[in-house]
Structure formats: structure tokens, C-alpha cells
Amino acid sequence: TRTAIAKNIAATTTPIITRTPRRTATPPITDTPAPVDKSLLLDDGFVTNEWAEATGPTWSTRYDGKRYHLAAQANGDAAWAYRPFDATNIHMIADIQINSGQGGLALRYHAENDFVAVVLVPATQEYRIVQRQDNQFIEITRGANPSIQRDNLLEVTVVGKEITITINGNLITSTTIDTLTDSARFGMIAIPDTSDADVLFSHLTVRTAP
């Protein structure tokens, strides 16, 4: 009979090929860090409660949504809030809504009766630089500017004894105050006159002065 003879054929090694390629390590992506603005001391949209909320006989300071609200009754004392920074020469930028009275920035705060402030008076379209002494505000200078309205962008730079004021993008004045001494405490203020002071801050930026 015809007999088929099976031949033993040595097996050959064949690599296994799969439809899914092996995963290879992906080199990590390294983000280039953004440049650090070393001059920036504060960029505050009043989202977190970092400023004091307090109430006095005729004044109050509190958070109002994403704004900081200072209020003071007519012919009463002013309302203010301050905090320490890491510099005495600084540049401050504030978005301010002044519904009535006077509102602005407190500078070089030493004590309740020892600091300077720059305030805006929308009712008369004026600005004032005042110094706190003996429970009252002594006017150092004042001036008029037609850009002063209910809503304002106030910029104040303090270097040494010089204060420079820019209102709504307009450079207004540079004033030297011989009695201005160093302090690293700055803040916000509302001053009443014959009407209540009702002032809201929506943003405050503080940098070291250039």
C-alpha cells in the first residue's frame, strides 16, 4: 500500500504580532513657568475675606458680594481698612464706585491719627490729599478734574515723600509732603461730609513702586 510518511520538521520561532502595539514610555511634557512678577504685592478681586469686617458707632466695613464696602454716616468719622505690605514705596490701582461722600486710598498708615489719604469727590469732581491728625482730616491739597465720576480708576504712587495721582488714565499731580514718613501699611477709606459716604471697591492691585 501506499503509506504516507510524516516527516518531523523542526519548529521555527516566529514572533507574535498583535494588533495593538506595545505602549512605549511618553516623555513628560515640561511646562515653561510663567515669568514671576516680583513687583506684585496684591491682586485682590475681593473673593476671599482678607480685609477686616467691622462696625463702629457711625461707620462699617464689610464684604458685599465680590466687592469691599465702606460706609460712614454724615458728619461722623471715616471708615477705613488697612493691611501691611513688604514695601513702603508702592503703586496702588483701585476700581472704586463712590455712591456718595468721598472715597479713596489710605497711605503710610501709622496709627488712627497718623496717616495720609487720597480721596475722590464725585459730587464736585474733585480730588483731595488729606492728613489725619487729632481725629480730623487736614487738607493738604485739592484740585478738580472733569473725568471724576461715580465709577473711577484711581492710581496712586508713593515714593519717599512724593505722591503721584492718576485718575481714569489721566496723570493729575505729583505732590511732595514733608511730613510723610515711612510705613508699610496701606488700605482703603471712605470719608463722609455733609452726606453719608458709601464706597465700594471691586478690585485693588498693589505693586512695589518702579
C-alpha positions, 0 to 999 in steps of 0.5 A: 500500500501506499503509506504516507510518511510524516516527516518531523520538521523542526519548529521555527520561532516566529514572533507574535504580532498583535494588533495593538502595539506595545505602549512605549514610555511618553516623555513628560511634557515640561511646562515653561513657568510663567515669568514671576512678577516680583513687583506684585504685592496684591491682586485682590478681586475681593473673593476671599475675606482678607480685609477686616469686617467691622462696625463702629458707632457711625461707620462699617466695613464689610464684604458685599458680594465680590466687592469691599464696602465702606460706609460712614454716616454724615458728619461722623468719622471715616471708615477705613481698612488697612493691611501691611505690605513688604514695601513702603514705596508702592503703586496702588490701582483701585476700581472704586464706585463712590455712591456718595461722600468721598472715597479713596486710598489710605497711605503710610498708615501709622496709627488712627491719627497718623496717616495720609489719604487720597480721596475722590469727590464725585459730587464736585469732581474733585480730588483731595490729599488729606492728613489725619491728625487729632481725629480730623482730616487736614487738607493738604491739597485739592484740585478738580478734574472733569473725568471724576465720576461715580465709577473711577480708576484711581492710581496712586504712587508713593515714593519717599515723600512724593505722591503721584495721582492718576485718575481714569488714565489721566496723570493729575499731580505729583505732590511732595509732603514733608511730613510723610514718613515711612510705613508699610501699611496701606488700605482703603477709606471712605470719608463722609461730609455733609452726606453719608459716604458709601464706597465700594471697591471691586478690585485693588492691585498693589505693586512695589513702586518702579 
